[in-house]
Amino acid sequence: MTLQTIAESIHGGPDSQGVPQHDFSTNANACGPCEITVSALKNVDAAHYPDPNYTQLRERLGSFHGVAADRIVLAASASEFMQRISAFATRIGIHHARVPEHGYGDYTRAARVWGLGLDAADNVPVLHWACEPASPLGTRDSAIDEWLNGVESTCDIRVLDCAYVPLILDGALPRLPPSAWQLWTPNKALALTGVRAAYAIAPAHVSPEHLALLRAMSASWPVGSHGVEMLESWVQPAVQAWVLESLTTLSNWKRAQIALCESLGWQVVSGSLANYFTAALPQDCRMDEALDALRKQGIKLRDCASFGLPQHVRVGVLPLHSQAALKEHWNNKGVFA
């Protein structure tokens, strides 16, 4: 058997140069971190193991979403769950995965690690990924239309990445098909991406045997005490109110940032529902040199080449002083042909 070389993951955020002063490369909530959750994290009991079954946490998450606690599956992170459910798909006899045309690279990476083909015919079971709002474009995902209009019973494993659902702006409504797993990662909405913890909600049709198998495929204690505290905080009404209030600020910043990018000659891709958007840089701009020049000034943008969108950047919405820094240094970088 010939092993396929698996490319390393590409992410926004801190890099070998440290934490960017103006980090447009991640989609974390720029209004954060949420001080209520930060305060709770300061009182975490890190001297003891969490409950290995996360009994109370699963009950609280289940109550928050209106589902039975047995349908909650804890994960170390969204990326860990992507690997685990890809392994699970292989374990139950699924041989293919289907991913968004432009999407998070870890879907594809996990498929390749576990030998799932990405060229499935229409009539074979697949592990099917969707993300709405999608990343990097922030738009609706057409797979959701199919899932909502089709039958709920399916041989596929459908997974909706809900990473950015809490950050939908301007009153747009989320779509959560009942036939799909929901994968939630509140650390983005809380602007606490350094705390790793996530959870998935199984569709009602998933059997207890399959749920038990998926849990058994996890390492023991996938979520540590700080992750438990963050997820406990996530379901508190005061924290939800903080997130909701932040959306108004993010919407105002987003409008100003889109106007700024257009004034710089960037072509903003329309349709983003979330706290980020993509834009094409001018064709006479040397992309790598531009991003390097900005990085040296403490400004980081996310190159979208790994998403299949060369000459595009994804820009998370940041406060006005960061936007002013982007404007100042973009005009001084000198990287046009």
N, C-alpha and C positions, 0 to 999 in steps of 0.2 A: 504493500500500500504506500503510495506516494503522499507525503504530507504537504499540504498547500501552505505557502508562506502567508502568515496573517499579519497585515499591517498594524502598526501601533495605532491606538486611538488618538484622535486629534480633538482637543478641547479648547475653549476659551478660558479666560481667567488668569491667575498667577502663572508665571513661567520661570525660567532660570534667572530672569532679572528681578524677580520678586513680585509684589503686588502692584499692578499699575495704578498710578494716581487717578487716572480717569479711565475706568475700565468699561468700554462699550462692548467688549467681546463676550460678556455673559448676559444671561437674561434674568438675573436675580433682581428682585424688587429694589429699586434704587431709593425707595423711601425708608428702607430698613437700616440695620436690623430691627426687628420687632422687640422693643424694650421689655415688654411683658414676658416674652419667652426668654430673653437674655437674663432677666432677673431670676426666673425659675431655674435656668441652667446653673446659676451660681450656687444653688442649694442642692445640687444633685448628690446623692449618696453613691460615690464611686468606689466605696470600700467593699461593696457586696455585689454579687451577681444579680442581674435581673431575674425575674421569674422566667425559667426556660420556655414555658408555654405562653408567656405574655397574656395571661388570662384576663386580667383587668383591662389591659390596653386594648386587646381585641374586642372586649365588650364595649368599651367606650367608642372605639372607631366604628364598630358595627352600629351602635346607637346613633352616632353622628350621621351615618349614611343611610340609616333605616334598613339595615340588613342584619341577618343573624351573625353572631360573632364567629361561627364556624366558617363563614365565607371569607374571613379576613386572613390573609397570608402575609406575615412580616418578611421584610427583606432588608439586607444590609444597605442597599441603595437600589435605584432604578436599574443601574447597569448590572448589578448582581442578579436582579430578577430576570433581566434579559438573557443572561447566560443560563440561569437555572431553568427557565421555561423552554429555552431552546433545547437544553439537554432533556427535559421532560418530553418534549415533542418527539425527539428521537427515540426515547425510551418506550413510547407507546406506538411507535410505528409510522410516524409522519416523517417524510423524507424531503420536504420542500418548505421554503419560507417565501413570503411575499412582503416586500418593504416599500415604503413610499418612494416615488421617483427622486425627490429631494428630501432627505431626512437624516436623522441622527445616525451616525456611522456605527454605533454599537449594535443596532439591529442586525446589520449586515455582518459585522464582525462576529457576533455570537452565532449567526447561522453558519458562517464558514468554520468556526471552531468546532461546531458539532456536526459538520458534514451535511448540512441542509442545503439542497440546491436552490438556486434563485431563478430557475427557468421553468417553473411549474406550469403544466397545462391547466386549462380551466376546470377539468373534471377530477383533479386529484386533491386529497386533503392537504392543507397547508397550515403553517403557523403564519398568521396574517397580522401585520403591524399597521396601526394607524396612529396619527398624532394630530390632535386638534385643540387649540390652534397649532398648526404645523410649525416645525422649525426646519429651515431658517425663515420661511416666507411669512409665517404668522397667519396663514389663510385656513379656510375650511379644507377638510380632507375628503376627497371624493369617495373613499372607501366607506365613510360613514353613511353616505347616501345609500350605497348598496346594502349595508347592514340594516339600516332602518326600513328599507323597502322590501327586503327579502324575508324568508322564514327565519324564526328564531332558532330552530333546530338545525345544527350544522355539524359536519364532521371536522370542520376546521377548528383551530384554536385562534380565536380573534382576541387581540390585545390592543386596547386603546390607551396610549400614553397620555395621561392627564396632567403632565408636568405643568402646563401653562393654563389649564382651565381656571385656577383661582385668579389669574392675571388677565382675564378677558376684559377688555375696556369698552366703554361707551354703551353698556347695557346689552351687548350681544349675548345671546343665550347659549349655554353649553348643550351639546348633544351627547347623550350617554346611552348607546344602544344596549338593550338588556342581554343580547347574545354575546357581548364582549366582556373580557376581563377589563377592569379599570386599574391602571397603575398610577399611584399617587406619590408625589415627592414634595411635601410641603416646604422643604428647606429653601426652595427658590422664592416662593411667595413671602416667606418670613425673612429672606435675605440672610440665611444662616447656612450657606452651602458647605461650610466646613464641618457641619454636623451631618453625619451620614446615617440615614434611616429612610425607609420607604415601606409602603404596603400595597398589596393588591387585593381587589375584591373579585371573587370568583362569580361568574354568572350562576344563576340558580340551577341550571341544568348539569353542572359539574358534579360528578359522583363523589361520595365520601372517600372511596378508594383512591381516586385520582388526587383529591386534596391531600390525603394522607401521604401519598407518594411524593407529591411536590414538596411537602414540608420535610419529609425524610431526606430529600436531596439537598437540604440546606445544612451548612455547618451548624453546630450548636451555638446558641446565643448569637444569631446574626446581627442583632441590634444591641448595642451597649447601653449603659445607663443614661448617657447624654441623649442618645437617639430616642430612648423611651420617653424622656422628659420632654423633648421637642414635640413628639407626636401627642403626648398627653396635653401639652399646651395648645397644640393646633386646634383641638376640638372645643376649646373654651370660648364662650360667647364674646368675651372682651378681645380675644385675639382675632376672631373672625371679624369683629367690628373694626379693628385696626386695619386688617387687610382691605376690607370694603372701603374704608375712608381713603386709603392710599391710592385707590384706583382713580379717584378724581384728580389727584395731583399728577399721577402718571399720564393721564389723558392730556392734561394741559402741557406737560413737558414734551409729550410725543408730538403734538401739533407744532410746537416751536422747533423741535428737532427736525421734523420733516421739512419745514420751511427753510431751515438752515442748510440742510443737505442739498436741497434743490438750488439754493443760492450759490452753492459751491460747484454746481455743474453736474451733480450726481443725478442719476435717473432712479428715483425711488419706485420700487415695485409696489403697486397698490394692493389693497385687500387685507392688510394685516389687521387682525383682531386684538393683538396682544401688545405687550410692552416692549416690542422690538419690531424691526422691519429690515428689509434688505434693500440695497441700492447698488446700481452698476456705476462703477467709477468711469471717468472719461477714458475713451479708447487710447488717447495719447499719454495716459498715466502709466508709468511703470509700477505695477502693483506691488511687487515684493519690496522695491526700494521705498515706495510710499509708506507701506506699513512699518518697515524698519525705521524710517525717519521719524514717524509719529511715536513709535515705541520708545525711542531714545528720549522723547520729550514727555514720557509718562502717559502716553495715550495709546490704548490698544483697541484695535478693531478685529473682528473675526473674519478671516478670509473664507469665502464660501466655496472655494475650489473642491474641498472634500465633500461638499454637499452636491457636487455636480453643477455648480454655478460659477465658472471662472470669471474673473474681473468684477465679481460682486463681493460686497461685504455685508455682514449682518451687524446691526448696531442696536444694542440695548438702549433703552431710553434712560438718560441721565439728567441730573439737575442742570439749571441754566448756566452755572459757572463752569461746568464741564463742557457744555456745548460751546461756550465762549473760548475755552482753551482749544477745542478742536478747530474752530474757525481760525484762530490766530496761527496755529502751527500748520494747518493744511496750506494756507497761503504762503508759508515760508519754506516748505519742504523741498522745492526745486527738483521734482522728479518727473517732469513732463518731457516727452521726447522732442 
